[in-house]
Amino acid sequence: MSRLEATLRKRLGAFDLDMALDVQTRTLAIVGPNGAGKTTALLTLLGIVKPETGRILLGGEPLFDAVAKIDVPTEDRGLAYVPQDYALFPHLTACQNVEFALGCLRPFRTAPGRRDEARALLDRLGVLGGADRRPAALSGGERQRVALARALARQPRALLFDEPFAALDAGVRGEVRSTMRERLAELDLPAVMVTHDRADVEALGASVLVLEGGRVTQRGTLAELEARPATDYVARFCGRNQPDKKSERAT
C-alpha cells in the first residue's frame, strides 16, 4: 500500500507555505481561500516547485529530502497530476492522448499494444465511446475521464487533482463526482485534491486540510470542521456564520 507523507516549507512572496500531510487510501482535500498556496502545495509534491526545507515520502521512499539532498525528478516520482483544465492535447483523439502517456513507459510497448491498453483504460472509466474523438468534441465529464485515464496510464502510486470538477457544468458535477469516488475506491491509492467546493469534499468522503496564508489552520473530517470551525474561512466553507472561538487551530 502506498502512503504519501510530506512536511515542507516554501517561500511564497509575502508568506511561507508551511504544511504537513499524511495520505493513505482516503482522499485528502486541500481547501482554502485564493492565494493560500493550495496549487503550490501540489506542484511541490510533484517536484515542479522545490521547497526550501522538508521531506516528501511515497511508500516510505524519499522523493525529496532537503537534509539528505534527495530530489527525485518529477517524471520518476510515481505521481499522476490532473490539472484543472485537464491539459489534453487538442490535436489528438482521446485514445491517442492516453497512448501518448503509455509511450513514456518502459519497457517499450508496440503501437498496437499501446492502442489496446489505452482503449482498455478508457473502457474502464466508461468513456470508450469517445475514444476516436478529439477533446473539443467531448463533454466536460468525458474530458475529465480521459484525463484520468491518461494519468492512470503512467501506473502512478498516488494521484493529485487540482479543482477536478470546477470546469464541469453544474448539471453533470454530481454524476462525475460519483464516478470519481467509485474509481478512487477501486484504485485504493493516496489521492490529494485541491478544491474550493464543500460539495466535492462531501461527495468524495474526503478528509480536509485547510490552508490559509500558507499555514494549516485546521484539519479533520467535514463533520469535525462543521462542529468546531477554527477560523472565519472554515465557518464560511462549512456554511456557518462564525467560527467556534474555543476550538484549537491545528499547526
Buried (B, 14 or more C-beta within 10 A) or exposed (E): EBBBBBBBBBEBEEBBBBBBBBBBBBBBBBBBBEBBBBBBBBBBBBBEBEBEEBBBBBBEEBBBBBEEEEBBEBEEBBBBBBBBEBEBEEEBBBBBBBBBBBBEEEEEBEEEEBBBBBBEBBEBBBBBEBBEBBBEEBBBBBBBBBBBBBBBBBEBBBBBBBBBBBBBEEEBBEEBBEBBBEBBEEBEBBBBBBBBBBEBBEBBBBBBBBBBBBBBBBBBBBEBBBEBBBBBBBBBBBEBEEBBEEBEBBE
